[in-house]
Amino acid sequence: GSIRRIDIRPKYSNFIAKNIPSKTYHISPSSNDESIKSNGLVSSNAKKMGINYPNRIYIVSDLKTLEVFSKELNWYVDESEWTVWEIDMTKLNIDFLYVDETVNQNLSKPTAFYLQEVDIPSDILQINSKTNF
């Protein structure tokens, strides 16, 4: 018999934010720093357990949300040093953000989002801070 691959495609977020914050933040293992400086943030999908999400980049609009989000990330990625990247959203030509409904947040005033099938060039990124968990 042949093995058939099944892709589970989650529906897109029901919530779309039209008010795009001027600055957002992305957290990544510090081992990715050189690649991000050269290539920017490239949307991808982790393909966890057969769930095939569209290519995404997760971002937050405040550093408090980043703390919540990073604890979740630590379950998936065994890294000790992380870099917080600040993104100048005014230079990214987009009309809306998908709201990340998996993060516990106030959906009427969301702070956790993702970009889908959009890359973020390195010239609108800068390191905000480094952190350890």
N, CA, C and O atoms as a GROMACS GRO file, in nm:
protein
  532
    1GLY      N    1   0.081  -0.119   0.000
    1GLY     CA    2   0.000   0.000   0.000
    1GLY      C    3   0.086   0.126   0.000
    1GLY      O    4   0.202   0.124   0.042
    2SER      N    5   0.029   0.231  -0.046
    2SER     CA    6   0.103   0.357  -0.048
    2SER      C    7   0.066   0.440   0.074
    2SER      O    8  -0.044   0.428   0.129
    3ILE      N    9   0.158   0.525   0.114
    3ILE     CA   10   0.132   0.615   0.226
    3ILE      C   11   0.082   0.746   0.169
    3ILE      O   12   0.146   0.805   0.081
    4ARG      N   13  -0.031   0.789   0.218
    4ARG     CA   14  -0.086   0.914   0.170
    4ARG      C   15  -0.057   1.024   0.270
    4ARG      O   16  -0.076   1.004   0.390
    5ARG      N   17  -0.013   1.139   0.223
    5ARG     CA   18   0.014   1.250   0.313
    5ARG      C   19  -0.114   1.332   0.329
    5ARG      O   20  -0.180   1.368   0.231
    6ILE      N   21  -0.146   1.361   0.452
    6ILE     CA   22  -0.266   1.440   0.479
    6ILE      C   23  -0.223   1.576   0.533
    6ILE      O   24  -0.152   1.583   0.633
    7ASP      N   25  -0.266   1.680   0.469
    7ASP     CA   26  -0.240   1.815   0.518
    7ASP      C   27  -0.366   1.865   0.587
    7ASP      O   28  -0.474   1.867   0.528
    8ILE      N   29  -0.350   1.906   0.712
    8ILE     CA   30  -0.461   1.969   0.783
    8ILE      C   31  -0.436   2.119   0.769
    8ILE      O   32  -0.335   2.171   0.816
    9ARG      N   33  -0.528   2.187   0.705
    9ARG     CA   34  -0.508   2.331   0.683
    9ARG      C   35  -0.599   2.408   0.775
    9ARG      O   36  -0.720   2.415   0.753
   10PRO      N   37  -0.542   2.468   0.880
   10PRO     CA   38  -0.626   2.546   0.971
   10PRO      C   39  -0.687   2.665   0.898
   10PRO      O   40  -0.626   2.721   0.806
   11LYS      N   41  -0.807   2.703   0.939
   11LYS     CA   42  -0.866   2.819   0.874
   11LYS      C   43  -0.790   2.945   0.913
   11LYS      O   44  -0.726   2.952   1.018
   12TYR      N   45  -0.799   3.042   0.827
   12TYR     CA   46  -0.735   3.169   0.855
   12TYR      C   47  -0.804   3.233   0.975
   12TYR      O   48  -0.918   3.199   1.007
   13SER      N   49  -0.736   3.324   1.038
   13SER     CA   50  -0.792   3.390   1.155
   13SER      C   51  -0.924   3.458   1.121
   13SER      O   52  -0.940   3.515   1.012
   14ASN      N   53  -1.018   3.452   1.214
   14ASN     CA   54  -1.144   3.525   1.199
   14ASN      C   55  -1.123   3.674   1.221
   14ASN      O   56  -1.203   3.757   1.178
   15PHE      N   57  -1.014   3.706   1.290
   15PHE     CA   58  -0.990   3.845   1.330
   15PHE      C   59  -0.877   3.903   1.246
   15PHE      O   60  -0.767   3.848   1.240
   16ILE      N   61  -0.905   4.014   1.184
   16ILE     CA   62  -0.803   4.082   1.105
   16ILE      C   63  -0.788   4.222   1.161
   16ILE      O   64  -0.886   4.294   1.178
   17ALA      N   65  -0.664   4.259   1.190
   17ALA     CA   66  -0.640   4.393   1.245
   17ALA      C   67  -0.608   4.488   1.131
   17ALA      O   68  -0.516   4.463   1.052
   18LYS      N   69  -0.683   4.595   1.121
   18LYS     CA   70  -0.659   4.697   1.018
   18LYS      C   71  -0.567   4.807   1.072
   18LYS      O   72  -0.496   4.872   0.996
   19ASN      N   73  -0.570   4.827   1.204
   19ASN     CA   74  -0.482   4.928   1.265
   19ASN      C   75  -0.346   4.864   1.289
   19ASN      O   76  -0.326   4.793   1.388
   20ILE      N   77  -0.254   4.890   1.200
   20ILE     CA   78  -0.123   4.828   1.209
   20ILE      C   79  -0.034   4.913   1.298
   20ILE      O   80  -0.014   5.031   1.271
   21PRO      N   81   0.022   4.853   1.404
   21PRO     CA   82   0.112   4.930   1.490
   21PRO      C   83   0.236   4.974   1.412
   21PRO      O   84   0.279   4.905   1.320
   22SER      N   85   0.294   5.087   1.449
   22SER     CA   86   0.411   5.135   1.375
   22SER      C   87   0.535   5.051   1.405
   22SER      O   88   0.626   5.042   1.322
   23LYS      N   89   0.537   4.990   1.526
   23LYS     CA   90   0.649   4.901   1.561
   23LYS      C   91   0.593   4.769   1.610
   23LYS      O   92   0.495   4.766   1.684
   24THR      N   93   0.657   4.661   1.568
   24THR     CA   94   0.623   4.530   1.625
   24THR      C   95   0.753   4.459   1.658
   24THR      O   96   0.862   4.506   1.627
   25TYR      N   97   0.739   4.343   1.723
   25TYR     CA   98   0.856   4.268   1.769
   25TYR      C   99   0.843   4.122   1.730
   25TYR      O  100   0.734   4.066   1.725
   26HIS      N  101   0.956   4.062   1.702
   26HIS     CA  102   0.964   3.919   1.670
   26HIS      C  103   1.076   3.861   1.754
   26HIS      O  104   1.181   3.925   1.771
   27ILE      N  105   1.057   3.742   1.807
   27ILE     CA  106   1.163   3.679   1.887
   27ILE      C  107   1.214   3.556   1.814
   27ILE      O  108   1.136   3.478   1.759
   28SER      N  109   1.345   3.539   1.816
   28SER     CA  110   1.407   3.429   1.743
   28SER      C  111   1.531   3.383   1.821
   28SER      O  112   1.594   3.464   1.889
   29PRO      N  113   1.566   3.254   1.812
   29PRO     CA  114   1.690   3.211   1.877
   29PRO      C  115   1.807   3.295   1.826
   29PRO      O  116   1.816   3.324   1.706
   30SER      N  117   1.896   3.334   1.916
   30SER     CA  118   2.010   3.419   1.878
   30SER      C  119   2.101   3.352   1.775
   30SER      O  120   2.177   3.419   1.704
   31SER      N  121   2.093   3.220   1.766
   31SER     CA  122   2.172   3.149   1.664
   31SER      C  123   2.128   3.186   1.522
   31SER      O  124   2.200   3.158   1.426
   32ASN      N  125   2.011   3.250   1.508
   32ASN     CA  126   1.963   3.294   1.376
   32ASN      C  127   2.004   3.437   1.341
   32ASN      O  128   1.975   3.484   1.231
   33ASP      N  129   2.072   3.506   1.433
   33ASP     CA  130   2.100   3.649   1.414
   33ASP      C  131   2.168   3.682   1.281
   33ASP      O  132   2.123   3.772   1.209
   34GLU      N  133   2.274   3.610   1.249
   34GLU     CA  134   2.348   3.644   1.126
   34GLU      C  135   2.263   3.624   1.002
   34GLU      O  136   2.266   3.706   0.909
   35SER      N  137   2.186   3.516   1.001
   35SER     CA  138   2.097   3.489   0.888
   35SER      C  139   1.992   3.599   0.873
   35SER      O  140   1.962   3.643   0.762
   36ILE      N  141   1.936   3.643   0.988
   36ILE     CA  142   1.833   3.749   0.983
   36ILE      C  143   1.895   3.881   0.937
   36ILE      O  144   1.833   3.954   0.860
   37LYS      N  145   2.018   3.911   0.982
   37LYS     CA  146   2.084   4.034   0.936
   37LYS      C  147   2.105   4.031   0.786
   37LYS      O  148   2.097   4.135   0.720
   38SER      N  149   2.133   3.914   0.731
   38SER     CA  150   2.157   3.902   0.586
   38SER      C  151   2.027   3.892   0.505
   38SER      O  152   2.012   3.959   0.403
   39ASN      N  153   1.934   3.809   0.552
   39ASN     CA  154   1.817   3.774   0.471
   39ASN      C  155   1.686   3.831   0.520
   39ASN      O  156   1.584   3.817   0.452
   40GLY      N  157   1.686   3.898   0.636
   40GLY     CA  158   1.561   3.944   0.694
   40GLY      C  159   1.487   3.827   0.757
   40GLY      O  160   1.544   3.719   0.777
   41LEU      N  161   1.360   3.848   0.787
   41LEU     CA  162   1.275   3.742   0.840
   41LEU      C  163   1.198   3.682   0.723
   41LEU      O  164   1.126   3.751   0.652
   42VAL      N  165   1.216   3.553   0.706
   42VAL     CA  166   1.155   3.484   0.592
   42VAL      C  167   1.039   3.400   0.644
   42VAL      O  168   1.057   3.318   0.734
   43SER      N  169   0.921   3.421   0.588
   43SER     CA  170   0.805   3.346   0.638
   43SER      C  171   0.823   3.198   0.606
   43SER      O  172   0.870   3.160   0.499
   44SER      N  173   0.784   3.115   0.704
   44SER     CA  174   0.799   2.971   0.686
   44SER      C  175   0.693   2.903   0.770
   44SER      O  176   0.616   2.968   0.841
   45ASN      N  177   0.688   2.772   0.762
   45ASN     CA  178   0.597   2.700   0.851
   45ASN      C  179   0.670   2.582   0.911
   45ASN      O  180   0.751   2.516   0.846
   46ALA      N  181   0.638   2.557   1.037
   46ALA     CA  182   0.713   2.457   1.113
   46ALA      C  183   0.671   2.313   1.080
   46ALA      O  184   0.740   2.218   1.116
   47LYS      N  185   0.558   2.298   1.010
   47LYS     CA  186   0.508   2.164   0.975
   47LYS      C  187   0.510   2.069   1.094
   47LYS      O  188   0.565   1.959   1.087
   48LYS      N  189   0.448   2.113   1.203
   48LYS     CA  190   0.445   2.029   1.323
   48LYS      C  191   0.337   1.922   1.311
   48LYS      O  192   0.221   1.954   1.283
   49MET      N  193   0.372   1.800   1.330
   49MET     CA  194   0.276   1.690   1.339
   49MET      C  195   0.174   1.691   1.224
   49MET      O  196   0.055   1.670   1.247
   50GLY      N  197   0.219   1.715   1.104
   50GLY     CA  198   0.129   1.707   0.990
   50GLY      C  199   0.036   1.825   0.971
   50GLY      O  200  -0.047   1.826   0.880
   51ILE      N  201   0.050   1.927   1.057
   51ILE     CA  202  -0.034   2.046   1.038
   51ILE      C  203   0.043   2.140   0.946
   51ILE      O  204   0.150   2.189   0.982
   52ASN      N  205  -0.011   2.165   0.830
   52ASN     CA  206   0.060   2.245   0.731
   52ASN      C  207   0.001   2.386   0.725
   52ASN      O  208  -0.092   2.413   0.649
   53TYR      N  209   0.057   2.475   0.807
   53TYR     CA  210   0.012   2.614   0.805
   53TYR      C  211   0.070   2.684   0.682
   53TYR      O  212   0.174   2.643   0.631
   54PRO      N  213   0.003   2.788   0.636
   54PRO     CA  214   0.068   2.873   0.534
   54PRO      C  215   0.193   2.936   0.596
   54PRO      O  216   0.205   2.944   0.718
   55ASN      N  217   0.285   2.981   0.513
   55ASN     CA  218   0.408   3.044   0.563
   55ASN      C  219   0.374   3.169   0.642
   55ASN      O  220   0.296   3.254   0.597
   56ARG      N  221   0.435   3.181   0.761
   56ARG     CA  222   0.399   3.290   0.852
   56ARG      C  223   0.520   3.345   0.924
   56ARG      O  224   0.625   3.281   0.933
   57ILE      N  225   0.503   3.466   0.976
   57ILE     CA  226   0.597   3.525   1.072
   57ILE      C  227   0.511   3.576   1.188
   57ILE      O  228   0.416   3.652   1.168
   58TYR      N  229   0.545   3.533   1.308
   58TYR     CA  230   0.472   3.577   1.427
   58TYR      C  231   0.532   3.706   1.480
   58TYR      O  232   0.654   3.720   1.489
   59ILE      N  233   0.446   3.800   1.514
   59ILE     CA  234   0.491   3.929   1.567
   59ILE      C  235   0.397   3.972   1.680
   59ILE      O  236   0.282   3.928   1.687
   60VAL      N  237   0.447   4.059   1.766
   60VAL     CA  238   0.364   4.116   1.872
   60VAL      C  239   0.384   4.268   1.874
   60VAL      O  240   0.486   4.319   1.825
   61SER      N  241   0.286   4.338   1.930
   61SER     CA  242   0.297   4.485   1.931
   61SER      C  243   0.344   4.539   2.065
   61SER      O  244   0.364   4.659   2.080
   62ASP      N  245   0.361   4.450   2.166
   62ASP     CA  246   0.420   4.498   2.290
   62ASP      C  247   0.503   4.388   2.355
   62ASP      O  248   0.481   4.269   2.333
   63LEU      N  249   0.599   4.432   2.435
   63LEU     CA  250   0.696   4.336   2.490
   63LEU      C  251   0.636   4.247   2.598
   63LEU      O  252   0.688   4.138   2.623
   64LYS      N  253   0.526   4.291   2.662
   64LYS     CA  254   0.460   4.206   2.761
   64LYS      C  255   0.403   4.080   2.694
   64LYS      O  256   0.414   3.970   2.747
   65THR      N  257   0.342   4.099   2.578
   65THR     CA  258   0.288   3.985   2.504
   65THR      C  259   0.400   3.892   2.461
   65THR      O  260   0.383   3.770   2.455
   66LEU      N  261   0.514   3.951   2.432
   66LEU     CA  262   0.630   3.871   2.390
   66LEU      C  263   0.670   3.772   2.498
   66LEU      O  264   0.709   3.659   2.467
   67GLU      N  265   0.661   3.813   2.624
   67GLU     CA  266   0.695   3.722   2.734
   67GLU      C  267   0.604   3.600   2.734
   67GLU      O  268   0.650   3.487   2.750
   68VAL      N  269   0.474   3.622   2.718
   68VAL     CA  270   0.377   3.513   2.714
   68VAL      C  271   0.408   3.421   2.596
   68VAL      O  272   0.413   3.299   2.610
   69PHE      N  273   0.429   3.483   2.482
   69PHE     CA  274   0.454   3.412   2.358
   69PHE      C  275   0.583   3.330   2.366
   69PHE      O  276   0.588   3.216   2.318
   70SER      N  277   0.688   3.388   2.426
   70SER     CA  278   0.817   3.321   2.430
   70SER      C  279   0.815   3.198   2.518
   70SER      O  280   0.887   3.101   2.491
   71LYS      N  281   0.734   3.200   2.624
   71LYS     CA  282   0.723   3.081   2.708
   71LYS      C  283   0.666   2.964   2.626
   71LYS      O  284   0.709   2.850   2.639
   72GLU      N  285   0.569   2.996   2.541
   72GLU     CA  286   0.510   2.896   2.452
   72GLU      C  287   0.616   2.844   2.353
   72GLU      O  288   0.625   2.724   2.328
   73LEU      N  289   0.695   2.936   2.299
   73LEU     CA  290   0.799   2.898   2.203
   73LEU      C  291   0.900   2.803   2.264
   73LEU      O  292   0.950   2.712   2.197
   74ASN      N  293   0.931   2.824   2.390
   74ASN     CA  294   1.032   2.742   2.456
   74ASN      C  295   0.994   2.595   2.462
   74ASN      O  296   1.081   2.509   2.477
   75TRP      N  297   0.866   2.565   2.451
   75TRP     CA  298   0.824   2.425   2.446
   75TRP      C  299   0.873   2.360   2.318
   75TRP      O  300   0.902   2.240   2.316
   76TYR      N  301   0.883   2.438   2.210
   76TYR     CA  302   0.916   2.383   2.078
   76TYR      C  303   1.064   2.389   2.045
   76TYR      O  304   1.116   2.301   1.977
   77VAL      N  305   1.131   2.492   2.093
   77VAL     CA  306   1.270   2.516   2.054
   77VAL      C  307   1.357   2.517   2.177
   77VAL      O  308   1.336   2.596   2.269
   78ASP      N  309   1.455   2.428   2.180
   78ASP     CA  310   1.542   2.421   2.297
   78ASP      C  311   1.661   2.514   2.276
   78ASP      O  312   1.767   2.472   2.232
   79GLU      N  313   1.642   2.640   2.309
   79GLU     CA  314   1.748   2.741   2.293
   79GLU      C  315   1.756   2.820   2.421
   79GLU      O  316   1.654   2.839   2.488
   80SER      N  317   1.873   2.866   2.458
   80SER     CA  318   1.882   2.944   2.581
   80SER      C  319   1.888   3.093   2.554
   80SER      O  320   1.835   3.171   2.634
   81GLU      N  321   1.950   3.136   2.444
   81GLU     CA  322   1.959   3.280   2.419
   81GLU      C  323   1.870   3.318   2.301
   81GLU      O  324   1.871   3.254   2.196
   82TRP      N  325   1.793   3.423   2.322
   82TRP     CA  326   1.696   3.470   2.222
   82TRP      C  327   1.721   3.616   2.191
   82TRP      O  328   1.767   3.692   2.276
   83THR      N  329   1.690   3.655   2.068
   83THR     CA  330   1.702   3.794   2.026
   83THR      C  331   1.563   3.848   1.995
   83THR      O  332   1.483   3.784   1.927
   84VAL      N  333   1.536   3.968   2.047
   84VAL     CA  334   1.411   4.037   2.017
   84VAL      C  335   1.440   4.137   1.905
   84VAL      O  336   1.523   4.227   1.921
   85TRP      N  337   1.373   4.120   1.793
   85TRP     CA  338   1.389   4.209   1.677
   85TRP      C  339   1.275   4.309   1.674
   85TRP      O  340   1.159   4.273   1.693
   86GLU      N  341   1.309   4.434   1.650
   86GLU     CA  342   1.209   4.539   1.634
   86GLU      C  343   1.188   4.562   1.485
   86GLU      O  344   1.284   4.572   1.409
   87ILE      N  345   1.063   4.569   1.445
   87ILE     CA  346   1.028   4.583   1.303
   87ILE      C  347   0.961   4.718   1.281
   87ILE      O  348   0.866   4.753   1.352
   88ASP      N  349   1.010   4.794   1.186
   88ASP     CA  350   0.948   4.922   1.149
   88ASP      C  351   0.835   4.893   1.050
   88ASP      O  352   0.858   4.880   0.930
   89MET      N  353   0.714   4.883   1.102
   89MET     CA  354   0.599   4.844   1.020
   89MET      C  355   0.559   4.951   0.920
   89MET      O  356   0.489   4.922   0.823
   90THR      N  357   0.603   5.076   0.942
   90THR     CA  358   0.565   5.183   0.849
   90THR      C  359   0.630   5.162   0.712
   90THR      O  360   0.585   5.219   0.612
   91LYS      N  361   0.736   5.081   0.708
   91LYS     CA  362   0.805   5.058   0.581
   91LYS      C  363   0.765   4.927   0.513
   91LYS      O  364   0.819   4.890   0.409
   92LEU      N  365   0.669   4.857   0.575
   92LEU     CA  366   0.621   4.731   0.518
   92LEU      C  367   0.487   4.760   0.452
   92LEU      O  368   0.395   4.810   0.517
   93ASN      N  369   0.476   4.730   0.326
   93ASN     CA  370   0.356   4.768   0.251
   93ASN      C  371   0.246   4.663   0.267
   93ASN      O  372   0.225   4.579   0.180
   94ILE      N  373   0.176   4.669   0.381
   94ILE     CA  374   0.068   4.574   0.406
   94ILE      C  375  -0.056   4.648   0.453
   94ILE      O  376  -0.048   4.760   0.505
   95ASP      N  377  -0.173   4.585   0.434
   95ASP     CA  378  -0.301   4.648   0.468
   95ASP      C  379  -0.360   4.598   0.599
   95ASP      O  380  -0.443   4.666   0.660
   96PHE      N  381  -0.319   4.478   0.642
   96PHE     CA  382  -0.378   4.421   0.764
   96PHE      C  383  -0.285   4.315   0.822
   96PHE      O  384  -0.190   4.271   0.757
   97LEU      N  385  -0.314   4.276   0.946
   97LEU     CA  386  -0.243   4.166   1.013
   97LEU      C  387  -0.346   4.062   1.055
   97LEU      O  388  -0.458   4.097   1.093
   98TYR      N  389  -0.309   3.936   1.050
   98TYR     CA  390  -0.394   3.831   1.108
   98TYR      C  391  -0.371   3.833   1.259
   98TYR      O  392  -0.258   3.842   1.305
   99VAL      N  393  -0.479   3.824   1.335
   99VAL     CA  394  -0.468   3.818   1.481
   99VAL      C  395  -0.444   3.672   1.520
   99VAL      O  396  -0.515   3.582   1.473
  100ASP      N  397  -0.346   3.648   1.605
  100ASP     CA  398  -0.316   3.512   1.649
  100ASP      C  399  -0.411   3.474   1.762
  100ASP      O  400  -0.392   3.513   1.877
  101GLU      N  401  -0.512   3.396   1.728
  101GLU     CA  402  -0.615   3.361   1.826
  101GLU      C  403  -0.568   3.251   1.922
  101GLU      O  404  -0.639   3.220   2.018
  102THR      N  405  -0.452   3.192   1.898
  102THR     CA  406  -0.403   3.087   1.988
  102THR      C  407  -0.334   3.146   2.110
  102THR      O  408  -0.312   3.077   2.209
  103VAL      N  409  -0.299   3.275   2.104
  103VAL     CA  410  -0.235   3.341   2.217
  103VAL      C  411  -0.345   3.404   2.304
  103VAL      O  412  -0.435   3.471   2.252
  104ASN      N  413  -0.337   3.382   2.433
  104ASN     CA  414  -0.438   3.436   2.523
  104ASN      C  415  -0.426   3.588   2.529
  104ASN      O  416  -0.331   3.642   2.588
  105GLN      N  417  -0.520   3.657   2.470
  105GLN     CA  418  -0.514   3.803   2.462
  105GLN      C  419  -0.655   3.858   2.447
  105GLN      O  420  -0.749   3.784   2.418
  106ASN      N  421  -0.666   3.987   2.466
  106ASN     CA  422  -0.793   4.055   2.448
  106ASN      C  423  -0.815   4.078   2.298
  106ASN      O  424  -0.748   4.162   2.238
  107LEU      N  425  -0.907   4.002   2.238
  107LEU     CA  426  -0.920   4.008   2.092
  107LEU      C  427  -0.980   4.139   2.042
  107LEU      O  428  -0.972   4.168   1.922
  108SER      N  429  -1.040   4.219   2.132
  108SER     CA  430  -1.090   4.349   2.086
  108SER      C  431  -0.976   4.451   2.078
  108SER      O  432  -0.989   4.555   2.014
  109LYS      N  433  -0.864   4.421   2.144
  109LYS     CA  434  -0.746   4.508   2.137
  109LYS      C  435  -0.622   4.417   2.128
  109LYS      O  436  -0.542   4.412   2.220
  110PRO      N  437  -0.609   4.348   2.016
  110PRO     CA  438  -0.508   4.242   2.008
  110PRO      C  439  -0.364   4.295   2.006
  110PRO      O  440  -0.337   4.407   1.964
  111THR      N  441  -0.273   4.210   2.054
  111THR     CA  442  -0.130   4.245   2.054
  111THR      C  443  -0.043   4.135   1.991
  111THR      O  444   0.077   4.156   1.974
  112ALA      N  445  -0.102   4.021   1.957
  112ALA     CA  446  -0.025   3.913   1.893
  112ALA      C  447  -0.083   3.885   1.755
  112ALA      O  448  -0.204   3.867   1.739
  113PHE      N  449   0.005   3.883   1.656
  113PHE     CA  450  -0.038   3.874   1.517
  113PHE      C  451   0.053   3.782   1.438
  113PHE      O  452   0.155   3.735   1.487
  114TYR      N  453   0.013   3.757   1.313
  114TYR     CA  454   0.108   3.699   1.220
  114TYR      C  455   0.089   3.759   1.082
  114TYR      O  456  -0.020   3.802   1.043
  115LEU      N  457   0.198   3.759   1.009
  115LEU     CA  458   0.198   3.797   0.868
  115LEU      C  459   0.198   3.667   0.792
  115LEU      O  460   0.267   3.572   0.831
  116GLN      N  461   0.125   3.659   0.685
  116GLN     CA  462   0.118   3.537   0.609
  116GLN      C  463   0.172   3.559   0.468
  116GLN      O  464   0.130   3.652   0.398
  117GLU      N  465   0.265   3.473   0.428
  117GLU     CA  466   0.326   3.481   0.295
  117GLU      C  467   0.388   3.618   0.269
  117GLU      O  468   0.386   3.668   0.157
  118VAL      N  469   0.444   3.679   0.376
  118VAL     CA  470   0.512   3.808   0.364
  118VAL      C  471   0.647   3.794   0.431
  118VAL      O  472   0.656   3.743   0.543
  119ASP      N  473   0.753   3.838   0.364
  119ASP     CA  474   0.886   3.840   0.426
  119ASP      C  475   0.916   3.981   0.475
  119ASP      O  476   0.861   4.079   0.423
  120ILE      N  477   1.002   3.991   0.575
  120ILE     CA  478   1.039   4.122   0.630
  120ILE      C  479   1.186   4.147   0.599
  120ILE      O  480   1.272   4.077   0.652
  121PRO      N  481   1.216   4.246   0.514
  121PRO     CA  482   1.355   4.270   0.475
  121PRO      C  483   1.440   4.319   0.592
  121PRO      O  484   1.391   4.384   0.684
  122SER      N  485   1.568   4.288   0.586
  122SER     CA  486   1.658   4.319   0.698
  122SER      C  487   1.673   4.469   0.723
  122SER      O  488   1.705   4.509   0.835
  123ASP      N  489   1.651   4.551   0.620
  123ASP     CA  490   1.673   4.695   0.641
  123ASP      C  491   1.564   4.764   0.724
  123ASP      O  492   1.577   4.882   0.757
  124ILE      N  493   1.457   4.693   0.758
  124ILE     CA  494   1.357   4.752   0.848
  124ILE      C  495   1.356   4.681   0.983
  124ILE      O  496   1.262   4.695   1.062
  125LEU      N  497   1.463   4.604   1.009
  125LEU     CA  498   1.477   4.530   1.135
  125LEU      C  499   1.594   4.584   1.215
  125LEU      O  500   1.695   4.624   1.159
  126GLN      N  501   1.578   4.583   1.346
  126GLN     CA  502   1.695   4.610   1.430
  126GLN      C  503   1.681   4.530   1.560
  126GLN      O  504   1.570   4.499   1.602
  127ILE      N  505   1.793   4.498   1.621
  127ILE     CA  506   1.789   4.423   1.746
  127ILE      C  507   1.742   4.515   1.858
  127ILE      O  508   1.799   4.623   1.880
  128ASN      N  509   1.639   4.472   1.928
  128ASN     CA  510   1.587   4.548   2.042
  128ASN      C  511   1.657   4.504   2.169
  128ASN      O  512   1.696   4.588   2.250
  129SER      N  513   1.673   4.373   2.188
  129SER     CA  514   1.734   4.321   2.311
  129SER      C  515   1.767   4.172   2.294
  129SER      O  516   1.726   4.108   2.198
  130LYS      N  517   1.842   4.122   2.391
  130LYS     CA  518   1.869   3.978   2.399
  130LYS      C  519   1.815   3.930   2.533
  130LYS      O  520   1.813   4.005   2.630
  131THR      N  521   1.772   3.806   2.536
  131THR     CA  522   1.713   3.756   2.659
  131THR      C  523   1.743   3.608   2.676
  131THR      O  524   1.769   3.538   2.579
  132ASN      N  525   1.739   3.562   2.799
  132ASN     CA  526   1.754   3.420   2.829
  132ASN      C  527   1.632   3.372   2.904
  132ASN      O  528   1.572   3.448   2.981
  133PHE      N  529   1.594   3.247   2.881
  133PHE     CA  530   1.481   3.189   2.957
  133PHE      C  531   1.532   3.078   3.044
  133PHE      O  532   1.454   3.015   3.116
   0.00000   0.00000   0.00000
